[in-house]
Amino acid sequence: MKIETKAGAKIFIIGHKCYRCSHEWRPYDINELPRVCPKCKSPYWDRPRKESIKNV
């Protein structure tokens, strides 16, 4: 989510951000979640990476 300022007015823009490649975009249809990230094509764009746990 971003707030952009143009000509003195604040505009609230709804968008998505990929957890994998950090790409940000505005959806064509705000009522439907995209299936993949348009840049990296990852179907897991809306899920953070799982941290690898190392046993010491």
The 8 nearest C-alpha neighbors of each residue, nearest first, counted from 0:
[[1, 13, 14, 12, 2, 15, 11, 16],
 [0, 2, 12, 3, 11, 13, 14, 10],
 [1, 3, 11, 10, 12, 9, 4, 0],
 [4, 2, 10, 9, 1, 5, 11, 12],
 [3, 5, 9, 8, 7, 10, 6, 2],
 [4, 6, 7, 8, 3, 9, 10, 2],
 [7, 5, 8, 4, 9, 3, 10, 2],
 [6, 8, 5, 4, 9, 10, 3, 2],
 [9, 7, 5, 4, 6, 10, 3, 11],
 [10, 8, 4, 3, 2, 11, 7, 5],
 [9, 11, 3, 2, 4, 12, 8, 5],
 [12, 10, 2, 1, 13, 3, 9, 0],
 [13, 11, 1, 0, 2, 10, 14, 3],
 [14, 12, 0, 25, 11, 1, 15, 29],
 [13, 15, 25, 24, 0, 26, 12, 23],
 [14, 16, 24, 23, 25, 17, 26, 13],
 [17, 15, 23, 22, 21, 18, 24, 14],
 [16, 18, 44, 21, 22, 19, 20, 45],
 [19, 17, 44, 47, 21, 20, 45, 46],
 [18, 20, 17, 44, 21, 47, 48, 41],
 [19, 21, 22, 17, 18, 39, 38, 44],
 [22, 20, 17, 18, 16, 19, 23, 44],
 [21, 23, 17, 20, 16, 24, 38, 36],
 [24, 22, 16, 15, 21, 17, 14, 25],
 [25, 23, 15, 14, 26, 16, 22, 37],
 [24, 26, 14, 15, 13, 27, 23, 12],
 [27, 25, 28, 29, 14, 24, 15, 33],
 [26, 28, 29, 25, 31, 30, 33, 24],
 [27, 29, 26, 30, 31, 32, 33, 25],
 [28, 30, 31, 26, 27, 32, 13, 14],
 [31, 29, 28, 32, 26, 27, 33, 13],
 [30, 32, 29, 28, 33, 26, 27, 34],
 [33, 31, 34, 30, 29, 28, 26, 15],
 [34, 32, 35, 31, 36, 26, 37, 42],
 [33, 35, 42, 32, 36, 44, 43, 41],
 [36, 34, 42, 40, 41, 33, 37, 44],
 [35, 37, 40, 41, 38, 39, 44, 17],
 [36, 38, 40, 39, 35, 41, 24, 22],
 [39, 37, 36, 40, 22, 20, 41, 35],
 [38, 40, 41, 36, 37, 20, 19, 35],
 [41, 39, 36, 35, 37, 38, 42, 44],
 [42, 40, 35, 43, 36, 39, 44, 19],
 [41, 43, 35, 44, 34, 40, 36, 45],
 [44, 42, 41, 46, 45, 35, 19, 18],
 [43, 45, 17, 18, 41, 42, 36, 46],
 [46, 44, 43, 17, 18, 47, 16, 42],
 [47, 45, 43, 44, 18, 48, 17, 19],
 [48, 46, 18, 49, 45, 19, 44, 43],
 [47, 49, 50, 46, 18, 19, 43, 51],
 [48, 50, 51, 47, 46, 52, 18, 19],
 [51, 49, 52, 48, 47, 53, 46, 54],
 [50, 52, 49, 53, 48, 54, 47, 55],
 [51, 53, 50, 54, 49, 55, 48, 47],
 [54, 52, 55, 51, 50, 49, 48, 47],
 [53, 55, 52, 51, 50, 49, 48, 47],
 [54, 53, 52, 51, 50, 49, 48, 47]]
